[in-house]
Amino acid sequence: MRRILILPLVAAAVACAPSRSEVVVYWTFGGLSCADAGVATIRVDIAHEVLTPNQFTCAQASQGASLGTYLNGDYQLTVSGLDANGTLAYQSSQTLSVRSGKDNTFPIDVPAVAATSGDVTLHWSFAGRTCAQAGITVVHASVDNTVLTDASDNPNLPCSQSGVDGTTVSPLTPGQHTFDLVGIDASGAARYALNGYTVTAVAGQTAVYNPDLAPAAPTTASANLTWSFDGKSCAAATVDHVTIMVDPDGSGNGGVNAGTVACNTSGIEGASVDGLTEGTHSFAILGIRTLSDGPHLLYRTHNPPSRTFAIGLITDVFVSAESPP
C-alpha cells in the first residue's frame, strides 16, 4: 500500500534511492486549477498499485500530490476530476516512466471528458398557431414530472423569447424524457395543453422538437406521491393505510388533510393529490397499521418535502416517514 502525500504550494523535493524514486504529480484541468475548472474531488489511480488515500477534495490537494516511491519501470496513471455532484468531468490516463537518478516530477493537464448530457429545444405552437396568434404569453412546462422554473423559481416561462417561440432545456441525460406543456394567456388562464410528449436527448447534441398544444383548460395542479417508512416498504413497515397532509408545518404537523388511502394499491406505494393551486406545496404522511382494536400510528413525516407546482402539470414528490424517536 502506498501513501499519498498532498503537496504544499511549493515544489516538493525529490527523494532518490539506488533503486527507488519518489513520484510527484502536479495537475491542472483543461489548463485551469481544480477550483476554476469546477472540480470538487480528485481521484488518483495507478494500475496494480493500492494508493491511500486515492481521492481528496480540491481544497486538500489543489496543486498535486506525491504518490510514493517506485522501482524503475513504467506505471499507468489515471487522474479523474469529479464535479460537486460526483459526476466525472475530467479524466486522463498516461504512462509514467520512473527512472532512478532523475527528477520524476510529472505535470499533467487533465482534459474534459466527452459530453455526457444533451440539450432539447422545443419550438411550440398552439393548434398550429404562434404564441402571438394564440394569445399565449407564458408556458408552464415539466420534464419527467418536475416543473421547469427560471433562476427565481418562477414556472412562468416566456412563450416567445427574442422572436423565437419556445425554449431550450439543458442539461438532460441521454435517453428518453417526457414533457407536459400548458399555454397560459395574459389573464393567467390555461388555454392549451399537451401531456406525455416524449423526446430523446443525445449526448453532446441539441435535439429539436416541435410540440403542438391542443385547446384545453386545466385549472389546478397535481402531485404524484411515493413514500417509504424508515426506508422500508409498506409491507416491511407493516403499514396498511396512509393519511396525506398538504402544507403541514416544518415538523409535519397540521396542514390540510387530503385523505387516507391504502399504502399499496396494485403494487404502487403512493397516491395522487389533485386540486392543488399554483405555487409551492409541502407534504407529510402518517403511516397507519389497522389492528383489531383500531388504527395505530406507526410513522410520521418529520421533514416535509416541498416542490413547485404549476397549473396543468403533475409533480413527483417522494415523502418519507419515520418512527417515533
N, C-alpha and C positions, 0 to 999 in steps of 0.2 A: 504494500500500500504506500503510495507516495503522497506527501502532504503538500498542498499548495500554499504558497506564501503570497499574500497580497502585497503589491509593490507600493512603496511610498511615491511621492510626487517626483523624486529624483531617481535617476537610473540606479539600479542595484548593481553591486559588484558581482562579477562572475567568479564563482569558486571553482578552481580547477584541481584535478587529481590525476594520477597517472592513467587511470582507465575510465574515470567518470567525470562528467562535466555538468554543471548547472545549466538548465534550460530556462530562459526568460522570454516571455511573450508580451509584447505591447500591442494593444488593439485599438482600432477605430472602426466605425461602422458607416460605410458609404462615404468615407472621408470625414466623418463627424465624430465627436465624442459620444459616448453612450447616452449622456443626458440630452444632447442636441438631436440625436437620432431617435429618441423616444424608446430606447432600450432600457427596460426596468431590471431584467435579470440576464446575467451572462453565464452560459454553461460551457465547460471545457471538458473534452473527452480525448483520450489517446487510446488508440486501438491496443487491446491486450494489456492495458495498464489500469490500475484502480487508483483514482485520484480522490483525495479527501481534503476539503470539500471540493466538489466539482461544479458547484454553481454558487453564485453570490450576487448581491444587488449591485447596481451601477454605483451607488454611493460607496459601497465597500471596496470596489475594485474598478475605479473609473479609468485607470491607466493600463493595467495589465497585471500579470502575476508571474512569480517564479514557480515552475512546475516540478521542481525537484532535480535530482541528479540522475544522469543516464549514462549507460555504456555507449561506446561508439556504435553508430548504426543509424538507420532511417526509421522514423516514427510517424505514424499517421495521426495528425491532429485535426480535431473538428471544434470550431468555436461557433456557438449559436447565441443569437441575441433575441430575447423574448420581450414582447411589449407588456404593458401593465395588465393586460387580460390573459397573459400566459401564451399568447399566440406567437408562433415562430415568425420573426420579421427579417432576421439576417442570419446567414449561415455560410461558413467556408470550411472546406476540408483541404488540407495540403500536407505534403511530406516535409518533415523537419530532418535535415541531415546533421546529426550531432557528431562533432569531432573533438577529441581532446586537444588541448593546446591552442584552441581558438575561442573566439567570443561567440557563444551560442545564444545570441540575442536575436529574436525574430520579430520584426514589426509586421503585423497582419492587418490589412484593411478588409473587413468582412462585408461582402456585398448583400444587398437586399435579396430576399428570396422571390421567386416568381409570384405574381399576383395570385392571391387565394380568395379574392372576392370579386364581385362584379357589380355593375350598375344596371338599373332598369329605368328607362324613360317612358312615361305614359303620356301620350298625346290624346286627351279625352275629347269626346263630343257628346251631345245630348240629343238623342233621337235624330242624329245626323246634323245637328246644328252646333255652331260655335258657342263659346261662353257668352259673348255679347248677344248673339241672336236668340239664345235660350233665356237670357236674363239671369244667368248664374254668376255670382260674384265669388263664392268660395266653394271649396270641395272638402268634404270630410273623407279621409281615406284610412284604411287599416291594411297592414300586411301581416298575414298569419295571425290574425286576431289580436294585433297590437296596434293601437291608434297611432298614426303618424302625427307628430307635432313639430312646431318650429323651436328655435332656441329658447323661446319664452314659454314653452309647454302649451302653446296655443294650437288647437286642432284645426283652426280655420285657415286652410291652405289657399292662397290666391288661385282663382280659376285660370287667370291668364297672367303671365309674367314676361315682361319685355316683349310683348306682342305674340308670345307663344302660349297656346292653350295646353297646359299640362305641367308635369313636374318630373324630377329625377330623384330616385330613391337609391341611396348608397350609404354604406356597402351592404351587399346581400351575399350570403354564402351561395356557392354554385348549386344549382338544382332548382326544383320547382317551388314556387311561392304562390300564395293566394291573396288577392286583393278584394276588398269591399270598398265601394265608392258611392258617395252621396253628393248630389249637387244642391247647393243652398242658394236661394235668391237673396236680394238686398233686404228683404223683410225678415230674414232668418228662417224662412220656411223651406223644408226639403221638397224638391220638385222632381228629382231624378235619382235613380239608384241602380247599382249593378253589384250583385253579390257572387262570390265564388269565382272571380276572374283569375285564371291561372296564367302565370308567366314562368319563364325559365331563365335564371341568371347564369351567365357564363363567366368564368374566372378571367379577369383582365380585360373584359369587354363591356360595352354598353349595349344592352338589348332594348330594342324599341318596340312598343306595343301601342295599339290604337283602340282602347276600350270605348264603346258607345253605350251611354247610360240610357235606360228607358224611363218613361214617366212613372213616378212613384211618389208617395207622400208619407214616409215614416215620421213619427213624432217623438219616439223615445229611443234609448239605447239599451243594450243588453249585456249581461255578464255571463260568461261561461266558467263556472267554478269547478275546480277539482280540489280534493283535500286528502289529508292524512293525519294520523294521531300519534304523536311522538315518533313520526316517521313510519308508522305501521299502517297496513291496510285496514279496511273496515272489519274484516273477519279476524285478523290478528289482534286488533284492538277490542274485539267483542262489542263493537258499536253497531247498532241496527238502525238508528234514526239520527238525523242531523237537523238542528234548528239553525237557520241562517239569519244573521243580524247585519243590517246595512247601516253604515255610518255610525258604528259604536265609538266610544271614546278610546283613548290611546291604550287602555288596558283591556279592551274587548268588551266592556260593559255598556249597557244601554243601546241606543240606536233603534232602528225600525225593524220589527220582526217580520221577515219576509216569508215565514212559514217553516214547517217541519216536513222533511221528506225522507224517504228511505236512503240509508247510507250508500247502498249499492243497488243500482237499477239496471238490470240486464247486463251486468258486468261493468257498468260505468260508475265510478265512485266520484260523484259530483252532481251538479244540477245547474240549470239556467235561472237567472234572475232577470225578468223583463220589466219594462216600465220605468227605467232609470232616466233621470234628467241628464242633460249635458253637464260636464264638469268632472270633478274628482270625487270618487266614492271609495270607501273602505269597507272591509268585510270581516266578520268574525263568525265562528261556528261553535256550536255546542254539540259534543258527542254524547249520545244517549244510548243506554242499554235498558231494554224493557224486560223486567222480571215479573214474577207472579204478584208481587206487591206494588207494581207500578214502575214508572220510568226512573232511572238513576243517572245522574250527570257524572260522566267519567272524564271528559276532556273539555277544555275551554281555550279559545284563542287568546293569547296574551299580547301579541303584537300584530294587530290587524293590518294587512297589506292594503295599499292604496293604488288605484290606477286611474288613468284619464279615460273619460267616456265621451263619445260624440254621437249625435243623433243618427240613427240608422245603422250603427256599427256594433259588432259584438267584440268584447274584450275578454281575453283569457285571464283568469286570476287563480293562482294557487294559494290555498288557505291551509295553514297548519294549526292544529290544536294540541295542547299539552295537558298532561295530567297534573293534578294539584301538587305543589312542592311538598 
